[in-house]
Every structure is written in C-alpha cells, then in structure tokens.
Amino acid sequence: MLTRRVLIDTLAVMAASETSSAHAGEWWRGAVVYQVYLRSFADANGDGIGDLQGLESRLDYLAGLGVDAIWLNPCYASPQRDHGYDIADYFAIDPVYGTMADFERMVASAGARGIRIVMDLVANHCSADHAWFRDALGAPRGSVERARFHFADGRGVGGVEPPTNYDSVFGGPAWTRVVEPDGADGQWYLHFFDPSQPDLNWAHADVVEHFDDVLRFWFDKGIAGFRVDVAHGMAKAAELVDVQAGSDFHPAWDQPGVHDIVRRWRALGDAWPVGPRYWVGEVWVTDSALARYLAPDEFHQAFSFDLMLQPWHAESLRRAVERSLALAGPYQAPAWALSSHDVHRVATRYGQEVDLGDPDPSDMISAARRRGPVDAELGIRRSRAAALLQFALPGTIYLYQGEELGLPEVLDLDPEVRQDPMWFRSDGEQFGRDGCRVPLPWSREGANLGFSTRANAAPAWLPQPADFARYCAEDQFEDAESVLATYAAAIEARKQHFAGSDSLCWIETVPGVLAFRRGRVACVVNTTNEDVELPVTGTVVLSSVPAPSGQLPANSAMYVELE
C-alpha cells in the first residue's frame, strides 16, 4: 500500500506548480475535468464491471487527451442498488472496484501525470445497509439511532398514511413504513430517491461530525476535492409539512441549513495542510438561489446545467452562457457540463427535434432525457460543434466519459437488462440512466470491445450494442478526422489560446450563428442547416468539420485567430 507521505508529496509538487499563476492554487480555473463512471470505464479483472485497476491502465489515454483532473463517481462500499450512490461505508472501497491499495496507487499514478482526483460525496442519504440505518431499524421510536435519519409517525388511523405528501425523485412516495422490532407496523422513514437510500438528518451532531471525518480521511488519501451530490437537499426544514400546490417552498430543498454545511466543509478544505481542497456542487435551484451557493466561503463552483438543457439553437445557447457567466460573478468561473451519468448523451440529444421553449421548471433535467426519433449523423455533427463551443468558454469544463468518442445514448436496452432504480420506480415510464452508462468500447476486438482486458471476461454488466464497435477509441485514435481527434484538438486549442483569461466578448452576427472572442481567437458556431459566410476574418485554428475558405458550414463550429 502506498504511504500517506508519497501521496502528500505528489500533491505538494502539484500545488507548487500553481504558485506563479494569476489565481495561485486555483488549479480548477480553466481546467478540463473528465468524469469517470467507474463501473463502465475499464474492466481489469474480467468480471464485466469497471474497476480502479482498469482506470489506472487508461490514465495515459486521459493524459494524452489533455485532461487536468478526473471526477470519480462513487466507488465506496455499497450494495450497488443505485450503483454507488447508496453508500454503506464511507471509509472503504467497494470490493467490486478493487482495494484501498488500488485506489491509492491510482491517485499517485494520476498525480504523476499531472491529473488530480475529485471524488463524489453523497451526503444527502446513505444506504439502507449502512450500520447506522440497521441500528435505527432495531431501535425504538425517539432513539438516538432513529434521530440520525428522518423517522416519523404516519397519519390516519393506525398511522397507515405517509407523514407528508412528498414524492420521490425516482417516482412513487418518498416515505416507506418499517416493521418495528416487535413485529408491529411502525414509523415511516424519508427517502427522496429510492427506499434503499434513507435521507440523513443533518440537524443531528453525529451526522455533522461523521462527515468531517469522511472528508479528512479522503483528503489524507490525496484527493483534490469533492463534487457534492444533491447539494441543495442535505438540510431539511425543522418541520416537515406537506408541499402546497403552487408553492415554491419545499421543506427538503434549498433550505438555509445547507449553507451552514457547505461553509463548514469549505473552511475544513481551505485549512488543509498541503493546500486548499476544491468544492463543486450539484445544485438544482433557481438562478437567484444558486448565487448564494457561490458565496466566497461556500462552493468554488456549482455546475452550470443551463447550457446542457438548451436545444441546438444559437440564441438559446447564448442566453444560457450569459446567464451562467452573470451568476458566477467577476471572481468565479462556471463549471460547464453538456452531459453526465444522469442524462442522455449529447450526440443523441442534438439529433432529436425539440421545441425552443424553456425547460419545465418542475423537472428541468427531463429536457436532457427526451424520447423521440434520432438523426444519428446529424447528432454527431452537432456534438462536434458543441464541443468546440464548450471548450472555448471561460471556466471549468466537465467532460463525461465517451462523449469524446461520439457515443450515442442506448435507447433500446431490453427491459430485462435495465438496472436503474428510476426505471423500476416509474414502472418503465422513464428510461432512466442506463443508456448513457453502457461500458465504453476501447477496440473492435477483444472482450466486451476492449472494455475488459481479459480474454475470458464475463459479459459487460450492461450489454454493448453491436454498432458500438464503430466508435471504439482504438480506431479513432488512428483517424485524424475522428470525433476523438476533434476533442483532443479542442482541448489543446483551449490550453494554447484561451488559458489565463476569464473574459468573453460577444460578436454580433446573423440569426442562427453564435460568435464570441477570447483574446485574439474567436469561436463561431452555426446552428442552422445551411452554410453561411464566416462572420469574422482571420486564420482558422480548428474546425469541427472540413470547410471551404470563408465559409462556416451548417451545424459546425470554428476557432479563428483574428486579424
């Protein structure tokens, strides 16, 4: 097992390299962060499930792509009912992913390549298999064990109705009734996702202190920071009352107590001996509420989902960029994401016809999980252009694994192989997230298209469609016109032409075309189905598709060094 000293020395070297920058220590400003959904990235032991050794084996690929950090989805000990977002032990690696020694070696190997590790922190809820919750089920009403969660008596005769009218994000009610130790029907517990994920009570000191220990433990392992899952939901109102129709108030979302938690964490991270640790929040709130999460003593960043939710329409994309930059303020930098493990892939979304209305405020993420026919080639063409747009923006770029290959969403998975609790809780009404989590194709040959490195490997945990072979990284690496080549070139251009500047200046142009400059290089994007005249003059640095001189082809983007 690697020693703590080796890990801290690695971080110290990385921190020292930042001291000469305009924003000393703020490595994340301008960084490209690659999201690894570990289960689907690379399988080293042949069980059909991605693991830490598989990730380590592909670090050279990520370094070659030009990424600065990895956002690692949960690999803690878990029964895997929600594939890691149901944590049973916050201080252990799940055996399906490897060992703590594997984790420490991967962190050190990534650091040697200049790549930091940002872990996922799931603190709104834990697993029903967590020791605390098992204790709570065996404890009486009013006990300390139950006070760490949200247990309440039911309503109606005999308490047969849930305590409130809350719905689960995954579908169905947000309350489940327990059987008491004596066998009688008992209290109800709160879970805003799946019944296997009971919400923690952040008003209890045990919970607060437990997560202080969790943070220290993983910081000691050498990680650079945390992405906080469901950050707006951790604190609940003191009184859990019904949600009123038409009201903006929800006792479980965006409560003032959340900010106390975040400030506590930020202070702990800022005081870390080898340099401040980084925080980015997953915060689904209104624009006005989001600004509070970006106060100087709270998150460094929160994901800017606005851009991800927009249709392929220049004016809508520009408004989303403007809103995100305004919210981030003059001293912040947005965290841009066009996709993640929770939404349909970019090439599929941009290949669908959609209306131009704003997303449904009651279910904003549904705008990134649409059904309907897909024009695959159009979607890939637009996704390449979208990559150039994203990588030209000031701030931090989050890139979900496989987007650089142009992978489509797998919409036609057989119901028999689906595993997302969202699918089951909605009775199949929602596809859920399995389609963007299908394991990556690394080669045309080999076990599971190279996802598994052992010849006799078990089938991949989610089946790969036969046509996934055409997207494999091995072939694209050899093709200068591939989607992978476009992404690599865009990342290189970002570092060469856009580094060191948080400013953006819009260039007015014809409808359907988006244009802005950062320094001496302009990014121009044509979202229409017609070729147009290039709206700026200069030398083309990069184009998402081949283009005649002076032309900006339909559904394409360019970087142009201005005259």
N, C-alpha and C positions, 0 to 999 in steps of 0.2 A: 504494500500500500504506500502511496506517495505521502510524504510528510507534509505537515502544515507549512513548514518552513519553505519547502520547494514551491508550494502554491503561492504563498505570500511574496516570495522573491519574484515570481513571474509577474504578479500584479504590480509590484513596486517598479519593475522595469517598464511596464506599460504606462504606469502613471507618470514616470519621469519623462517619457517621450512627449507628454502633453504640455509641459510647463511653458513652452515657448509660444503656444497658440494664443490667439486673441481671447479665447474663452478657456483659460487654463483649467484642465481637469474635466471639462465638459466634452468627453470623447463622443458622446451620443449626438452632439450637434453636427448635422451633416452626414451622419453615419448611415450605412446600409445594413439593416438587421434582417437576417434570414430566419424565418420561422420554421423550426423543425418539429413536425408532428411525429415524434419518435417511433411510434408504432408502425408508421408507414414509410419511413425514410430508407433504412437499410438493415437487413437481417444478417447477422454474422453467425449465429449458432444454428440456423437451419430449421427453426420451429415455425417459420412463416410470419413471424412478428418482428418488427424492427427493434433494435436494441442499441445500447451505448457503444458496444464494440463496433457495430455497423456504422454508427455516426462517426466514430473516430477514424474508421477506414476511409471515409469520404471527405475528410477535412481538407485534403489537398484540392479536391474539386471545388469546395466552397472558397478556399483561399484564391484559387485561380479565377473564380467568378468575380472576386473582389469584395466580398462581404467583410464587414468590420466586427460583427457580433452575431450571435445565434440566440434567438428566443426559443427556449426549450420548453415544449409543452410538458405537463406533469409526468414525472417518472417516479413519484413517491409510491410507497407501498399502498396498494389499492385492490379491492375485489374486481375492479375494471368494469363495473356496471355502466359507468359513464366514461370508461377508458381513461381513468386517471384523475378526472375532476371529482371523484369521490375518494377522498384520501383517508386511509385507515391509520397511517403512521407518518407524520410529517418529518421524521428524522431517519427514514430508511428508504432505500431504493427498492422498487418492486422487483422481485426475482425474475419476472418475465423480461425485464430490461437489462438485467445484469447485477452487478455488485457495487458497493461503495468504492471499492478499488477501481472498478471500471469507470465510475463517474469521475473520480479524482484524476485518473490518467487522461481521460478525455479533456477535462478542463485544462490540464497542463499542456497537452498536445495542441489544443486550440490556441492557448496563450502563446506558445512557441511560434505560431503562425500569425500572431497579431489579432486573433479572434477572441473576443470576450463571450462569456456565457451569461445570459439573462434568464432566470428561472421564472416559472409560472407560480404565483402564490394564490391559492384558493382558500380564502378565509371567511367567506360568507357562510359556507357549510362544510361539513366533513362527511365521511362515510358512515352509514349505519353500522359498519363493522369497527368503527373507532372504539377504543376501550371506554372512553367517556360515555358514548351513547349506550353501549352494552350495560354499563353500570347504571345509567339512567333508567333503562327498561326494568332493571331489577330493584329499583329504589322506589319508595313511596312518594305520593304527592307532597309537594313542598320541600323536597330534599335538595341538598346542595347538588347532587348529581343531576337532577332534572333542571335545576336553575341555570346550568350551563347551556341549555337549549331553550326553546320556546314551547313548553308544555302548558296546556290549558284545558279546563273542563269544557265539555260540549254544551250545546244549547238544546232546549227542548226536553221533553220528559225522558229522564234517564240519560241525558247528555248524548242523544243519538245523532244530533246535528253538529257540524263543524262549528268551532268557536266564532269564525267570521266567514265572510263570503269570498275570500281570496282564491284566485285561480293560479295554478302552477304555470310557469313559463313553458313547460313541456306538455301542457294540456292536462285537463282534469283539475280536481281541487288541490289546494296547497296544504291540506291538513290530512293526516292519517291517524286513525284511532289505534291505541295499543291495548293489549291484554295485560292486565295487572298481574303481579307475581302470584296472587291468589286465584287467578283464572277468570276473574271478573272483567267485563268490558270497562275500559278505563279512560284516561285522558287522551287528548289529541296532541300531536306534535306538528310543528310547522316545517314545511319544506317547499321552497319556491321553485324547485326543479323536480327531481324525482324523489319518491318516498325513501329511496336508499341514500338520500343526501339531506339529512336534517340540518336546518339552519342553526348556527351558533348564536348564543346570546352575548353580544359584545358589551352589555351592561354589567357582566359578571367579571370580577377581577381575575379569576382563574383563566378566562379566555384571553384577556389582555396580556397577562404575564406569559402564558403559553406561547403566544406568537412572538413576543420579544425573544424568547429562547429559540424559536424556529429561525428567526432572522439571523441571530448571532451564529447559529450552527452552520447555516449555508454560506454566510459571509466568510466564516472561517475556512470553508471548503474552496474559496477562491472565486465565487461568482461576482459578477459586476453589478448586479441589481435584480429587481423583480418587475415583472408585469403582473398587475393585480387584477384578478378575475372578479367580475361583478362588483367593482369597487363602490358603486353607488348604492349597494344593497346591504352592506355589512351591518350597519346600525339600524335598529327598528325604533319606532315611536314608543314612548313609555307605555302608552295604552294602545293595544291592538284592537281597533274598531273597524267596522265594516267600511268598505270603499263605497262612496256615494256616487251614483251615476252622474256624469258630467263634471265631477270634481277633479281638480288637478292634484289633490292631496292623496298620497298613498302612504300608509304607515310603515311600509317596508322599503321604500325607495327614496333616495336623496334626502335622508334625514340629517339634521345638524351634527349628530354624533359621529357620522362618518368622517367629518373633518378633524375631529379630535384624534381618531385612529391614525389618519394619514399624517397629521403633524407629528405624532409620536414616532411613527416609523421614519419619517424624514429626518428628524433630529437624531435618531439612532444611526441611520445611514450616513448622515453628514459627519458624525463624530468617529467614523470607523478609522482605525489607525493607518491603513495604507491608502486612504483617500476616500472621498465621498462615494457612496453607492447610489445607483441610478434607480428611479421610480417612473414607471409609465402605467397609467390607469386605463382599464376598460370601463368607460363611464358613459352609459346611455341616458343622457339627460338633455334638457333644453339648452339652447345656446347660453342663455343668461345664467343658468345654473352651472354650466361647465366652467365658466370663468373662475368660480370660487375654488375649484379643484386645482387650478393652476396658480394659486397664490404663491408667493416666494417661499413659503415654508411648507408647501404641500407637494404635489406631484411635479417632477420636472416636465412631464408631458402627459397628455391624455390622447388617445387615438382620435384622429380626425376621420370619423366614419362618413361624413357628409359627401366626400368625393366618391367613396365606394358605392353610395346609394344612388348616384346620378345615372341617368341614361346617357347614351353616346350622343351628346348634343352640346355643341360648343358653349352656348350661353349658360346652360345649366352647370357645366363643368367650371366655367369661370366664376359663377356666383358661389359655388361650393368652395373654391380656392380662396376667394375674397373673404367669405365668412370665417373660414378656418384661420387665415392669417390675422384677421381682426381679433378673433377670440384669443389667439396665442399671445398677442401683445408684442410690444417692441423688443422685449428681452427674452421671449420664448421662441421656440421653433416647433411647428406642428409635427406630429407623428402620423405620417401618411400611410394608409393601407388600402389597396384595391381588392384585397381578398384575405381570407384566413381559413382556419379549420371549421368555421361556423357558417360559411356562405358558399354559394355556387361559384365555380371558377370563372375567371374573367373571360376566357375565350367563349364560354357558353353564354354568359350574361350579355356580352356585346354582340352575340349572334342572334339574339332574340329581339323581336319588335316590342317596344314598350311605349306607354304613354309618357308625356312630358310633365305630368303633374308631380307635385312634391310627394315624398313618401308618406304613408299613413303614419301620423304621429303616435298612434297607439301600438303600432307594430312596425317600426321603421326597418328592422332587419329583413322583413318579408320582401322588401324591394330588391334584395340581393339573393332571393330564393324563389324566383319566378318559375312557373311552368310554361310550356308552350313550345312550338317548333323552333329549331335552332339551325341557322345557316352556319355550318362549322367553319368554312373557309373565310367567310366574312368576319366571323368572331375572332379567328386567329389574326387576321389582318388588322382589325381594330385593336386587339390586345397588344400587338407590337407597337402601335402608335401610342396607346395608353401608357406603355412602359416608358417611352421617351418623355411623355408629359410628366409622369410621376417622378422620374429621376432628375428632372430639371428643377423641381420645386425646392425652395429652401426648407430646411427642417431635417427630419429623420425619415428614412424610407424603410418600411416593413414589407418584406417580400416573402410570400407564402411558398413553401416548397412545391416545385413542379410547375409554377407559373412560368418560370424561365424556359420550360420545355413546351409551352403552349398546350398543356394538358386540358382536355375538356372535362366538364362535370359528367360523371357516370350516372345518368338519369334512370337507366333501365335495369338497375340491380334487382335480382329476384327477391321477392319478399322473404324467402327462406334464408337468405344470407344477410339481410339487414340487421344491424346491431344497435343503432342509435335509439336510446330511450324515447326521443322525440317522436320517432315513427310509431312506436308502440303506444305511447300515451295519447297520441292523436288518432289512433285507430287507422293509421295509414293516410290520414288527410294531409299530413306534412311529410315530405320526403325525408326530412331531417338532413343530417350532415355526412352520412356515409359516402355520398357520391364524390365529395372533394377529398376524401381520406383514403381512397384506393391506393395501395402501395405503388411507389414510383417505378417506372421502367428504366433500368440503367443500361440494358443491352437487348439486342434481338434474340440472343441465345442465352442459355443458362436457366437455372431455376428461377421461376417467377420473374422472367425477363431481367435477370440480374439483380433483382431486389434481394434475393437470398444468394449468398456466396457459396453455399454447399450444394453439391450436385444432387444429393438425395434429400433435399429440403422438403418440408411439409408444404402444402399449398398455402399461398398467401392468405392472411386472415380475412381479407375481402378480395374476391376474385377480380383479376385484371381483365378487361375486355381484350379480345384478340387484336384489335386495331391499336392498342397501346404501344405495340412494338414500333410503330412508325414514329413515335415521339421519343424514342429512347435517347438518353444522354450520349451514349457512345457514338451513334450515328451523327447526332447534331454537332458534337464536338469537332467532327471532321468536315462540317459543311459551313462555309463562310457566310452563307445566306440563311442559315437556320434561325429559329426563334432564340435559341440559346446564344448564338453569336450576337444577335441584336441586344439581348440583355447584357451580355458581357461588355459590349462596346458602349452601351448607355451608362453602365456603372463606371467604366474607365473615363468616359467623357465627363461624367459628373465630378469625378475627383480632379480632373485636369482643368475643367473650365468653370465649374460652379462652386468649388471649395472656397471657404473663407468669406462668403457673402450671404447675408440673410435677406438682402433686398430683392425686390421684384418690381419691374416696371412694365405695365401693360402696353401693348401696341395695338392700336385700333385697326380693324380690318373688316372685311366683308362678313355678312352673316354666315354662320356655319364654320368659321375659321377662328381659332383661338391662337393668340400670339403674345408672348412676353419676352423680355430680355433680362438676363442677369449678367452684369458686367458687359463684356463685348460679344456675348453669344446669345442668340435668340432661339427660343423654342416655338415652333409654329405647328399647329395641329389642324388638319382638315377633317371635320366630322361628317362632311357631306359625301354623297355618292358620285360626285362629279369632280374632275380635275380642275384646279384653279391656278391662277398665276401666283407665284411665290410673292408674298406681301412684303418681303424685305430683300435687300441686296447684300451679297457677301459670298463667302466661301462655305459650301455645305460641309459640315463636320461629320454628320451622321444622318442617314435617312432610314426610316423603318422599312421602306421598300425602294427598289430602283426607281429613279425619277429622271425625266428629261430636264435639261438645263432650264432654269427659270420657272419650273412647274412644281406644284405641290399636289401629288396625286390624291385621288379620292381615298378617304379613310386611311390617312397616313400622317406621319409627323417627321419633322426635321430639326436638327440643330444647325444654325447658320452663324458663322463668325462674321459680324457686321463690318462693313467697310468703314 
